[in-house]
Amino acid sequence: MIKTIGQSGQISLGKEYAGRHAWVEEVEPGVWIVKLGQFIPDNERWLHTPTAQAQLDQALAWASATPPQTTDLSTLEQQLKP
């Protein structure tokens, strides 16, 4: 497929890709690799570190194994007071 780069430097890939995120890598001048995908925002990258993944796995395992309990708010308030 041959595309023409417009005056503003843009190339249309087609309406079927509208709104999608694309990773564009220039491997050498005039040669690009375009990959569609879902990308992680910078402020959420920490969630994908091995440490965070292990902590999340541990928390999910605890939540699965621990049944919910009714909280006595008066007792909780007393525990939180210095």
N, C-alpha and C positions, 0 to 999 in steps of 0.2 A: 504494500500500500504506500503510495506517495502522498505526502502532505506538504502544504506550503506554509512556511512560517509567516505570519501576518506582520503588519507594520509595528505592532506593539510587542512582537517577540513571542506570540502565543501560537500554539498548535492545538487544534481541536481533535480529540480522539474519538468523538462520537457521543451522542446523547445517552447511550446506555451506560456511560461512565460518569455522568453528571452527578456531582455531589460526593463522589468517592474520593478517598485520600490516596495519594500516589507518592511513592518514594522515587525520586528522579536522581540518578547518579550519572555524572559525566565521567566516563572512564578514560577518555582522551578527548581532545578538542574535536567537536562534531560527532561524538559517539556517546549516546545516552542509553542507560538501562532504566526502564520504567516498570515499577512493581506496584500493583494495587495491594492494599491491606489496611488493617486497623493499627494505628500507632499509639504508643503510650505517651501521654502528656508528661513533660518534664517533672512536674510536681507530684506525679504518681509513680515514678520510676522506682522509688525506694520499696514499694510494695512487691517488686519483682526480684529483689535481692534474695539470696539464699537464707539469710537470717530472718528477714520478714516472712518469707514463705514458711519457714520452720515454725515461727511463732503463730502464724495464721493457721497452719495445720494443727498445731497443739490446741489452739483455742477452739477450732471446729470440732476436734475430737472430744474435748471437755464438754462442749455444748451438746454434742450428740449423746454423751454418756450420763449427763447430769440432768435429771428432771427439774422442771421449774418448781419454785417454791413460793408461797405467799410471803411477802415481806411485811413485818410489823414495823410501820413507819415510826412509831414512838420509840421503839428499841433502837432502830437505826439512827434516829436523831440523837439519842443519848450517846451512842458509840462515836458519833462524829464530833461531839462537843469536846473541847480541850480540857 
